[in-house]
């Protein structure tokens, strides 16, 4: 656990490489600046299933995951605020483990825990459980879920469609029009 100055509260934000996490980090920076609280930026990378099943933890995989997590934190910070934010006491932590459980362990009773609210389908949730729901069920801290603006979500969906050209789902608005029997 990260030591707190005078045992006081802090803002803990979990990040990954998504638009929701970037919005959560931006909100957490503003909240830490507004309340004059220290900011802890954390990224937790789960162990790949083949590594945990084989018991190969001592072969440098955890160090590689921590290193890539630290690079991800630096990249997201540079995207959101051009590096460490001004006027905020900040620390960063790259962990190995399940993201939801790691964030719940990091955030104490008097902390503010900030997570992004992503949009994923049911199949994706089966493979990787929702960090937001895990934190909502188990966190003792005040939980804030930040949604990405609709434009960022649209850009992520367009990027995902470009990656898989064989699958082009219908538009959300077109589906809504079909339900309401409106011509779109």
Contact map, one row per residue, 1 for C-alpha under 8 A:
1110000000000000000000000000000000000000000000000000000000000000000000000000000000000000000000000000000011000000000000000000000000000000000000000000000000000000000000000000000000000000
1111000000000000000000000000000000000000000000000000000000000000000000000000000000000000000000000000000001000000000000000000000000000000000000000000000000000000000000000000000000000000
1111101000000000000000000000000000000000000000000000000000000000000000000000000000000000000000000000000000000000000000000000000000000000000000000000000000000000000000000000000000000000
0111111111000000000000000000000000000000000000000000000000000000000000000000000000000000000000000000000000000000000000000000000000000000000000000000000000000000000000000000000000000000
0011111100000000000000000000000000000000000000000000000000000000000000000000000000000000000000000000000000000000000000000000000000000000000000000000000000000000000000000000000000000000
0001111100000000000000000000000000000000000000000000000000000000000000000000000000000000000000000000000000000000000000000000000000000000000000000000000000000000000000000000000000000000
0011111110000000000000000000000000000000000000000000000000000000000000000000000000000000000000000000000000000000000000000000000000000000000000000000000000000000000000000000000000000000
0001111111000000000000000000000000000000000000000000000000000000000000000000000000000000000000000000000000000100000000000000000000000000000000000000000000000000000000000000000000000000
0001001111100000000000000000000000001100000000000000000000000000000000000000000000000000000000000000000000010111000000000000000000000000000000000000000000000000000000000000000000000000
0001000111110000000000000000000100001111000000000000000000000000000000000000000000000000000000000000000000000111000000000000000000000000000000000000000000000000000000000000000000000000
0000000011111000000000000001001100001111000000000000000000000000000000000000000000000000000000000000000000000011110000000000000000000000000000000000000000000000000000000000000000000000
0000000001111100000000000001000000000011110000000000000000000000000000000000000000000000000000000000001001100011110000000000000000000000000000000000000000000000000000000000000000000000
0000000000111110000000011001000000000011110000000000000000000000000000000000000000000000000000000000000000000000111000000000000000000000000000000000000000000000000000000000000000000000
0000000000011111000010011000000000000000111100000000000000000000000000000000000000000000000000000010001000000000111100000000000000000000000000000000000000000000000000000000000000000000
0000000000001111110011011000000000000000111000000000000000000000000000001001000000000000000000000000000000000000001100000000000000000000000000000000000000000000000000000000000000000000
0000000000000111110011000000000000000000001000000000000000000000000000011001000000000000000000000000000000000000000000000000000000000000000000000000000000000000000000000000000000000000
0000000000000011111011000000000000000000000000000000000000000000000000010001000000000000000000000000000000000000000000000000000000000000000000000000000000000000000000000000000000000000
0000000000000011111111000000000000000000000000000000000000000000000000000000000000000000000000000000000000000000000001000000000000000000000000000000000000000000000000000000000000000000
0000000000000000111111100000000000000000000000000000000000000000000000000000000000000000000000000000000000000000000001000000000000000000000000000001000110010000000000000000000000000000
0000000000000000011111110000000000000000000000000000000000000000000000000000000000000000000000000000000000000000001111000000000000000000000000000111000000000000000000000000000000000000
0000000000000111111111111000000000000000000000000000000000000000000000000000000000000000000000000000000000000000001110000000000000000000000000000000000000000000000000000000000000000000
0000000000000011111111111100000000000000000000000000000000000000000000000001000100000000000000000000000000000000000100000000000000000000000000000000000000000000000000000000000000000000
0000000000000000001111111110000000000000000000000000000000000000000000000000000000000000000000000000000000000000000100000000000000000000000000000111000000000000000000000000000000000000
0000000000001110000111111111000000000000000000000000000000000000000000000000000000000000000000000000000000000000011100000000000000000000000000001110000000000000000000000000000000000000
0000000000001110000011111111100000000000100000000000000000000000000000000000000100000000000000000000000000000000010000000000000000000000000000000000000000000000000000000000000000000000
0000000000000000000001111111110000000000000000000000000000000000000000000000000110000000000000000000000000000000000000000000000000000000000000000000000000000000000000000000000000000000
0000000000000000000000111111111000000000000000000000000000000000000000000000000000000000000000000000000000000000000000000000000000000000000000000100000000000000000000000000000000000000
0000000000111000000000011111111100000010000000000000000000000000000000000000000000000000000000000000000000000000010000000000000000000000000000000000000000000000000000000000000000000000
0000000000000000000000001111111110000010000000000000000000000000000000000000000000001001000000000000000000000000000000000000000000000000000000000000000000000000000000000000000000000000
0000000000000000000000000111111111000000000000000000000000000000000000000000000000000000000000000000000000000000000000000000000000000000000000000000000000000000000000000000000000000000
0000000000100000000000000011111111100000000000000000000000000000000000000000000000000000000000000000000000000000000000000000000000000000000000000000000000000000000000000000000000000000
0000000001100000000000000001111111111110000000000000000000000000000000000000000000000001000000000000000000000000000000000000000000000000000000000000000000000000000000000000000000000000
0000000000000000000000000000111111111000000000000000000000000000000000000000000000000011000000000000000000000000000000000000000000000000000000000000000000000000000000000000000000000000
0000000000000000000000000000011111111000000000000000000000000000000000000000000000000000000000000000000000000000000000000000000000000000000000000000000000000000000000000000000000000000
0000000000000000000000000000001111111000000000000000000000000000000000000000000000000000000000000000000000000000000000000000000000000000000000000000000000000000000000000000000000000000
0000000000000000000000000000000111111100000000000000000000000000000000000000000000000001000000000000000000000000000000000000000000000000000000000000000000000000000000000000000000000000
0000000011100000000000000000000111111110000000000000000000000000000000000000000000000001100000000000000000000000000000000000000000000000000000000000000000000000000000000000000000000000
0000000011100000000000000000000100011111000000000000000000000000000000000000000000000001111000000000000000000000000000000000000000000000000000000000000000000000000000000000000000000000
0000000001111000000000000001100100001111100000000000000000000000000000000000000000000001111000000000000000000000000000000000000000000000000000000000000000000000000000000000000000000000
0000000001111000000000000000000000000111110000000000000000000000000000000000000000000000011110000000000000000000000000000000000000000000000000000000000000000000000000000000000000000000
0000000000011110000000001000000000000011111000000000000000000000000000001000000000000000011110000000000000000000000000000000000000000000000000000000000000000000000000000000000000000000
0000000000011110000000000000000000000001111100000000000000000000000000001000000000000000000111100000001000000000000000000000000000000000000000000000000000000000000000000000000000000000
0000000000000111000000000000000000000000111110000000000000000000000011001000000000000000000011100010000000000000000000000000000000000000000000000000000000000000000000000000000000000000
0000000000000100000000000000000000000000011111000000000000000000000010000000000000000000000001111110010000000000000000000000000000000000000000000000000000000000000000000000000000000000
0000000000000000000000000000000000000000001111100000000000000000110010000000000000000000000001111110000000000000000000000000000000000000000000000000000000000000000000000000000000000000
0000000000000000000000000000000000000000000111110000000000000000000000000000000000000000000000011110000000000000000000000000000000000000000000000000000000000000000000000000000000000000
0000000000000000000000000000000000000000000011111011000000000100000000000000000000000000000000011100000000000000000000000000000000000000000000000000000000000000000000000000000000000000
0000000000000000000000000000000000000000000001111111000000000000000000000000000000000000000000000000000000000000000000000000000000000000000000000000000000000000000000000000000000000000
0000000000000000000000000000000000000000000000111111100000000000000000000000000000000000000000000000000000000000000000000000000000000000000000000000000000000000000000000000000000000000
0000000000000000000000000000000000000000000000011111110000000000000000000000000000000000000000000000000000000000000000000000000000000000000000000000000000000000000000000000000000000000
0000000000000000000000000000000000000000000000111111111110000000000000000000000000000000000000000000000000000000000000000000000000000000000000000000000000000000000000000000000000000000
0000000000000000000000000000000000000000000000111111111110000000000000000000000000000000000000000000000000000000000000000000000000000000000000000000000000000000000000000000000000000000
0000000000000000000000000000000000000000000000001111111000000000000000000000000000000000000000000000000000000000000000000000000000000000000000000000000000000000000000000000000000000000
0000000000000000000000000000000000000000000000000111111100000000000000000000000000000000000000000000000000000000000000000000000000000000000000000000000000000000000000000000000000000000
0000000000000000000000000000000000000000000000000011111110000000000000000000000000000000000000000000000000000000000000000000000000000000000000000000000000000000000000000000000000000000
0000000000000000000000000000000000000000000000000011011111100000000000000000000000000000000000000000000000000000000000000000000000000000000000000000000000000000000000000000000000000000
0000000000000000000000000000000000000000000000000011001111111100000000000000000000000000000000000000000000000000000000000000000000000000000000000000000000000000000000000000000000000000
0000000000000000000000000000000000000000000000000000000111111100000000000000000000000000000000000000000000000000000000000000000000000000000000000000000000000000000000000000000000000000
0000000000000000000000000000000000000000000000000000000111111100000000000000000000000000000000000000000000000000000000000000000000000000000000000000000000000000000000000000000000000000
0000000000000000000000000000000000000000000000000000000011111111000000000000000000000000000000000000000000000000000000000000000000000000000000000000000000000000000000000000000000000000
0000000000000000000000000000000000000000000000000000000011111111100000000000000000000000000000000000000000000000000000000000000000000000000000000000000000000000000000000000000000000000
0000000000000000000000000000000000000000000000100000000011111111110000000000000000000000000000010000000000000000000000000000000000000000000000000000000000000000000000000000000000000000
0000000000000000000000000000000000000000000000000000000000011111111000000000000000000000000000000000000000000000000000000000000000000000000000000000000000000000000000000000000000000000
0000000000000000000000000000000000000000000000000000000000011111111100000000000000000000000000000000000000000000000000000000000000000000000000000000000000000000000000000000000000000000
0000000000000000000000000000000000000000000010000000000000001111111110000000000000000000000000110000000000000000000000000000000000000000000000000000000000000000000000000000000000000000
0000000000000000000000000000000000000000000010000000000000000111111111000000000000000000000001110000000000000000000000000000000000000000000000000000000000000000000000000000000000000000
0000000000000000000000000000000000000000000000000000000000000011111111100000000000000000000001000000000000000000000000000000000000000000000000000000000000000000000000000000000000000000
0000000000000000000000000000000000000000000000000000000000000001111111110000000000000000000000000000000000000000000000000000000000000000000000000000000000000000000000000000000000000000
0000000000000000000000000000000000000000001110000000000000000000111111111000000000000000000001100000000000000000000000000000000000000000000000000000000000000000000000000000000000000000
0000000000000000000000000000000000000000001000000000000000000000011111111100000000000000000111000000000000000000000000000000000000000000000000000000000000000000000000000000000000000000
0000000000000000000000000000000000000000000000000000000000000000001111111110000000000000000000000000000000000000000000000000000000000000000000000000000000000000000000000000000000000000
0000000000000001100000000000000000000000000000000000000000000000000111111111000000000000000000000000000000000000000000000000000000000000000000000000000000000000000000000000000000000000
0000000000000011000000000000000000000000111000000000000000000000000011111111100000000000000101000000000000000000000000000000000000000000000000000000000000000000000000000000000000000000
0000000000000000000000000000000000000000000000000000000000000000000001111111110000100000000000000000000000000000000000000000000000000000000000000000000000000000000000000000000000000000
0000000000000000000000000000000000000000000000000000000000000000000000111111111000000000000000000000000000000000000000000000000000000000000000000000000000000000000000000000000000000000
0000000000000011100001000000000000000000000000000000000000000000000000011111111100000000000000000000000000000000000000000000000000000000000000000000000000000000000000000000000000000000
0000000000000000000000000000000000000000000000000000000000000000000000001111111111110000000000000000000000000000000000000000000000000000000000000000000000000000000000000000000000000000
0000000000000000000000000000000000000000000000000000000000000000000000000111111111110000000000000000000000000000000000000000000000000000000000000000000000000000000000000000000000000000
0000000000000000000000000000000000000000000000000000000000000000000000000011111111100000000000000000000000000000000000000000000000000000000000000000000000000000000000000000000000000000
0000000000000000000001001100000000000000000000000000000000000000000000000001111111100000000000000000000000000000000000000000000000000000000000000000000000000000000000000000000000000000
0000000000000000000000000100000000000000000000000000000000000000000000000000111111111000000000000000000000000000000000000000000000000000000000000000000000000000000000000000000000000000
0000000000000000000000000000000000000000000000000000000000000000000000000000111111111000000000000000000000000000000000000000000000000000000000000000000000000000000000000000000000000000
0000000000000000000000000000000000000000000000000000000000000000000000000100111111111000000000000000000000000000000000000000000000000000000000000000000000000000000000000000000000000000
0000000000000000000000000000000000000000000000000000000000000000000000000000110011111100010000000000000000000000000000000000000000000000000000000000000000000000000000000000000000000000
0000000000000000000000000000100000000000000000000000000000000000000000000000000011111111010000000000000000000000000000000000000000000000000000000000000000000000000000000000000000000000
0000000000000000000000000000000000000000000000000000000000000000000000000000000000011111000000000000000000000000000000000000000000000000000000000000000000000000000000000000000000000000
0000000000000000000000000000000010000000000000000000000000000000000000000000000000001111100000000000000000000000000000000000000000000000000000000000000000000000000000000000000000000000
0000000000000000000000000000100110011110000000000000000000000000000000000000000000001111110000000000000000000000000000000000000000000000000000000000000000000000000000000000000000000000
0000000000000000000000000000000000001110000000000000000000000000000000000000000000000011111000000000000000000000000000000000000000000000000000000000000000000000000000000000000000000000
0000000000000000000000000000000000000111100000000000000000000000000000000000000000011001111100000000000000000000000000000000000000000000000000000000000000000000000000000000000000000000
0000000000000000000000000000000000000111100000000000000000000000000000000000000000000000111110000000000000000000000000000000000000000000000000000000000000000000000000000000000000000000
0000000000000000000000000000000000000001110000000000000000000000000001001000000000000000011111000000000000000000000000000000000000000000000000000000000000000000000000000000000000000000
0000000000000000000000000000000000000001111000000000000000000000000001000000000000000000001111100000000000000000000000000000000000000000000000000000000000000000000000000000000000000000
0000000000000000000000000000000000000000011110000000000000000000011011001000000000000000000111110000000000000000000000000000000000000000000000000000000000000000000000000000000000000000
0000000000000000000000000000000000000000011110000000000000000000110010000000000000000000000011111000010000000000000000000000000000000000000000000000000000000000000000000000000000000000
0000000000000000000000000000000000000000000111100000000000000100110000000000000000000000000001111100000000000000000000000000000000000000000000000000000000000000000000000000000000000000
0000000000000000000000000000000000000000000111100000000000000000000000000000000000000000000000111110110000000000000000000000000000000000000000000000000000000000000000000000000000000000
0000000000000000000000000000000000000000000111100000000000000000000000000000000000000000000000011111110000000000000000000000000000000000000000000000000000000000000000000000000000000000
0000000000000100000000000000000000000000001111000000000000000000000000000000000000000000000000001111111000000000000000000000000000100000000000000000000000000000000000000000000000000000
0000000000000000000000000000000000000000000000000000000000000000000000000000000000000000000000000111111100000000000000000000000001110110000000000000000000000000000000000000000000000000
0000000000000000000000000000000000000000000000000000000000000000000000000000000000000000000000001111111110000000000000000000000000000110000000000000000000000000000000000000000000000000
0000000000000000000000000000000000000000000100000000000000000000000000000000000000000000000000101111111111000000000000000000000000000000000000000000000000000000000000000000000000000000
0000000000010100000000000000000000000000010000000000000000000000000000000000000000000000000000000011111111100000100000000000000000000010000000000000000000000000000000000000000000000000
0000000000000000000000000000000000000000000000000000000000000000000000000000000000000000000000000001111111110000000000000000000000000010011100000000000000000000000000000000000000000000
1000000000000000000000000000000000000000000000000000000000000000000000000000000000000000000000000000111111110000000000000000000000000000000000000000000000000000000000000000000000000000
1100000000010000000000000000000000000000000000000000000000000000000000000000000000000000000000000000011111110000000000000000000000000000000000000000000000000000000000000000000000000000
0000000000010000000000000000000000000000000000000000000000000000000000000000000000000000000000000000001111111011100000000000000000000000001110000000000000000000000000000000000000000000
0000000010000000000000000000000000000000000000000000000000000000000000000000000000000000000000000000000111111110000000000000000000000000000110000000000000000000000000000000000000000000
0000000000000000000000000000000000000000000000000000000000000000000000000000000000000000000000000000000000111110000000000000000000000000000111000000000000000000000000000000000000000000
0000000111000000000000000000000000000000000000000000000000000000000000000000000000000000000000000000000000011111000000000000000000000000000011000000000000000000000000000000000000000000
0000000011110000000000000000000000000000000000000000000000000000000000000000000000000000000000000000000000111111100000000000000000000000000011000000000000000000000000000000000000000000
0000000011110000000000000000000000000000000000000000000000000000000000000000000000000000000000000000000000100111110000000000000000000000000011110000000000000000000000000000000000000000
0000000000111100000000000000000000000000000000000000000000000000000000000000000000000000000000000000001000100011111000000000000000000000000011110000000000000000000000000000000000000000
0000000000111100000000011001000000000000000000000000000000000000000000000000000000000000000000000000000000000001111100000000000000000000000000111100000000000000000000000000000000000000
0000000000001110000110010000000000000000000000000000000000000000000000000000000000000000000000000000000000000000111110000000000000110000000000111100000000000000000000000000000000000000
0000000000000110000111110000000000000000000000000000000000000000000000000000000000000000000000000000000000000000011111000000000000010000000000001111000000000000000000000000000000000000
0000000000000000000110000000000000000000000000000000000000000000000000000000000000000000000000000000000000000000001111100000000000010000000000001111000000000000000000000000000000000000
0000000000000000011100000000000000000000000000000000000000000000000000000000000000000000000000000000000000000000000111110000000000000000000000000011000000000000000000000000000000000000
0000000000000000000000000000000000000000000000000000000000000000000000000000000000000000000000000000000000000000000011111000000000000000000000000000000010000000000000000000000000000000
0000000000000000000000000000000000000000000000000000000000000000000000000000000000000000000000000000000000000000000001111101100000000000000000000000000000000000000000000000000000000000
0000000000000000000000000000000000000000000000000000000000000000000000000000000000000000000000000000000000000000000000111111100000000000000000000000000000000000000000000000000000000000
0000000000000000000000000000000000000000000000000000000000000000000000000000000000000000000000000000000000000000000000011111110000000000000000000000000000000000000000000000000000000000
0000000000000000000000000000000000000000000000000000000000000000000000000000000000000000000000000000000000000000000000001111111000000000000000000000000000000000000000000000000000000000
0000000000000000000000000000000000000000000000000000000000000000000000000000000000000000000000000000000000000000000000011111111110000000000000000000000000000000000000000000000000000000
0000000000000000000000000000000000000000000000000000000000000000000000000000000000000000000000000000000000000000000000011111111111000000000000000000000000000000000000000000000000000000
0000000000000000000000000000000000000000000000000000000000000000000000000000000000000000000000000000000000000000000000000111111110000000000000000000000000000000000000000000000000000000
0000000000000000000000000000000000000000000000000000000000000000000000000000000000000000000000000000000000000000000000000011111110000000000000000000000000000000000000000000000000000000
0000000000000000000000000000000000000000000000000000000000000000000000000000000000000000000000000000000000000000000000000001111111000000000000000000000000000000000000000000000000000000
0000000000000000000000000000000000000000000000000000000000000000000000000000000000000000000000000000000000000000000000000001111111100100000000000000000000000000000000000000000000000000
0000000000000000000000000000000000000000000000000000000000000000000000000000000000000000000000000001000000000000000000000000100111111100000000000000000000000000000000000000000000000000
0000000000000000000000000000000000000000000000000000000000000000000000000000000000000000000000000011000000000000001000000000000011111110000000000000000000000000000000000000000000000000
0000000000000000000000000000000000000000000000000000000000000000000000000000000000000000000000000001000000000000001110000000000001111111000000001000000000000000000000000000000000000000
0000000000000000000000000000000000000000000000000000000000000000000000000000000000000000000000000000000000000000000000000000000001111111100000000000000000000000000000000000000000000000
0000000000000000000000000000000000000000000000000000000000000000000000000000000000000000000000000001100000000000000000000000000011111111111000000000000000000000000000000000000000000000
0000000000000000000000000000000000000000000000000000000000000000000000000000000000000000000000000001101100000000000000000000000000111111111000100000000000000000000000000000000000000000
0000000000000000000000000000000000000000000000000000000000000000000000000000000000000000000000000000000000000000000000000000000000011111111000100000000000000000000000000000000000000000
0000000000000000000000000000000000000000000000000000000000000000000000000000000000000000000000000000000000000000000000000000000000001111111000000000000000000000000000000000000000000000
0000000000000000000000000000000000000000000000000000000000000000000000000000000000000000000000000000000100000000000000000000000000000111111100000000000000000000000000000000000000000000
0000000000000000000000000000000000000000000000000000000000000000000000000000000000000000000000000000000100100000000000000000000000000111111111100000000000000000000000000000000000000000
0000000000000000000000000000000000000000000000000000000000000000000000000000000000000000000000000000000100111000000000000000000000000000011111000000000000000000000000000000000000000000
0000000000000000000000000000000000000000000000000000000000000000000000000000000000000000000000000000000000111111100000000000000000000000001111100000000000000000000000000000000000000000
0000000000000000000000000000000000000000000000000000000000000000000000000000000000000000000000000000000000001111100000000000000000000000001111110000000000000000000000000000000000000000
0000000000000000000000000000000000000000000000000000000000000000000000000000000000000000000000000000000000000001111000000000000000000011001011111000000000000000000000000000000000000000
0000000000000000000000000000000000000000000000000000000000000000000000000000000000000000000000000000000000000001111000000000000000000000000001111100000000000000000000000000000000000000
0000000000000000000000010000000000000000000000000000000000000000000000000000000000000000000000000000000000000000011110000000000000010000000000111110000000000000000000000000000000000000
0000000000000000000100110010000000000000000000000000000000000000000000000000000000000000000000000000000000000000011110000000000000000000000000011111000000000000000000000000000000000000
0000000000000000000100110000000000000000000000000000000000000000000000000000000000000000000000000000000000000000000111000000000000000000000000001111100000000000000000000000000000000000
0000000000000000001100100000000000000000000000000000000000000000000000000000000000000000000000000000000000000000000111000000000000000000000000000111110110000000000000000000000000000000
0000000000000000000000000000000000000000000000000000000000000000000000000000000000000000000000000000000000000000000000000000000000000000000000000011111110000000000000000000000000000000
0000000000000000000000000000000000000000000000000000000000000000000000000000000000000000000000000000000000000000000000000000000000000000000000000001111111000000000000000000000000000000
0000000000000000000000000000000000000000000000000000000000000000000000000000000000000000000000000000000000000000000000000000000000000000000000000000111111100000000000000000000000000000
0000000000000000001000000000000000000000000000000000000000000000000000000000000000000000000000000000000000000000000000000000000000000000000000000001111111110000000000000000000000000000
0000000000000000001000000000000000000000000000000000000000000000000000000000000000000000000000000000000000000000000000100000000000000000000000000001111111111000000000000000000000000000
0000000000000000000000000000000000000000000000000000000000000000000000000000000000000000000000000000000000000000000000000000000000000000000000000000011111111100000000000000000000000000
0000000000000000000000000000000000000000000000000000000000000000000000000000000000000000000000000000000000000000000000000000000000000000000000000000001111111110000000000000000000000000
0000000000000000001000000000000000000000000000000000000000000000000000000000000000000000000000000000000000000000000000000000000000000000000000000000000111111111000000000000000000000000
0000000000000000000000000000000000000000000000000000000000000000000000000000000000000000000000000000000000000000000000000000000000000000000000000000000011111111100000000000000000000000
0000000000000000000000000000000000000000000000000000000000000000000000000000000000000000000000000000000000000000000000000000000000000000000000000000000001111111110000000000000000000000
0000000000000000000000000000000000000000000000000000000000000000000000000000000000000000000000000000000000000000000000000000000000000000000000000000000000111111111000000000000000000000
0000000000000000000000000000000000000000000000000000000000000000000000000000000000000000000000000000000000000000000000000000000000000000000000000000000000011111111100000000000000000000
0000000000000000000000000000000000000000000000000000000000000000000000000000000000000000000000000000000000000000000000000000000000000000000000000000000000001111111110110000000000000000
0000000000000000000000000000000000000000000000000000000000000000000000000000000000000000000000000000000000000000000000000000000000000000000000000000000000000111111110000000000000000000
0000000000000000000000000000000000000000000000000000000000000000000000000000000000000000000000000000000000000000000000000000000000000000000000000000000000000011111110000000000000000000
0000000000000000000000000000000000000000000000000000000000000000000000000000000000000000000000000000000000000000000000000000000000000000000000000000000000000001111111100000000000000000
0000000000000000000000000000000000000000000000000000000000000000000000000000000000000000000000000000000000000000000000000000000000000000000000000000000000000000111111110000000000000000
0000000000000000000000000000000000000000000000000000000000000000000000000000000000000000000000000000000000000000000000000000000000000000000000000000000000000000000111110000000000000000
0000000000000000000000000000000000000000000000000000000000000000000000000000000000000000000000000000000000000000000000000000000000000000000000000000000000000000100111111000000000000000
0000000000000000000000000000000000000000000000000000000000000000000000000000000000000000000000000000000000000000000000000000000000000000000000000000000000000000100011111100000000000000
0000000000000000000000000000000000000000000000000000000000000000000000000000000000000000000000000000000000000000000000000000000000000000000000000000000000000000000000111110000000000000
0000000000000000000000000000000000000000000000000000000000000000000000000000000000000000000000000000000000000000000000000000000000000000000000000000000000000000000000011111011000000000
0000000000000000000000000000000000000000000000000000000000000000000000000000000000000000000000000000000000000000000000000000000000000000000000000000000000000000000000001111111000000000
0000000000000000000000000000000000000000000000000000000000000000000000000000000000000000000000000000000000000000000000000000000000000000000000000000000000000000000000000111111100000000
0000000000000000000000000000000000000000000000000000000000000000000000000000000000000000000000000000000000000000000000000000000000000000000000000000000000000000000000000011111110000000
0000000000000000000000000000000000000000000000000000000000000000000000000000000000000000000000000000000000000000000000000000000000000000000000000000000000000000000000000111111111000001
0000000000000000000000000000000000000000000000000000000000000000000000000000000000000000000000000000000000000000000000000000000000000000000000000000000000000000000000000111111111100000
0000000000000000000000000000000000000000000000000000000000000000000000000000000000000000000000000000000000000000000000000000000000000000000000000000000000000000000000000001111111110000
0000000000000000000000000000000000000000000000000000000000000000000000000000000000000000000000000000000000000000000000000000000000000000000000000000000000000000000000000000111111111111
0000000000000000000000000000000000000000000000000000000000000000000000000000000000000000000000000000000000000000000000000000000000000000000000000000000000000000000000000000011111111110
0000000000000000000000000000000000000000000000000000000000000000000000000000000000000000000000000000000000000000000000000000000000000000000000000000000000000000000000000000001111111100
0000000000000000000000000000000000000000000000000000000000000000000000000000000000000000000000000000000000000000000000000000000000000000000000000000000000000000000000000000000111111100
0000000000000000000000000000000000000000000000000000000000000000000000000000000000000000000000000000000000000000000000000000000000000000000000000000000000000000000000000000000011111110
0000000000000000000000000000000000000000000000000000000000000000000000000000000000000000000000000000000000000000000000000000000000000000000000000000000000000000000000000000000011111111
0000000000000000000000000000000000000000000000000000000000000000000000000000000000000000000000000000000000000000000000000000000000000000000000000000000000000000000000000000000011001111
0000000000000000000000000000000000000000000000000000000000000000000000000000000000000000000000000000000000000000000000000000000000000000000000000000000000000000000000000000010010000111
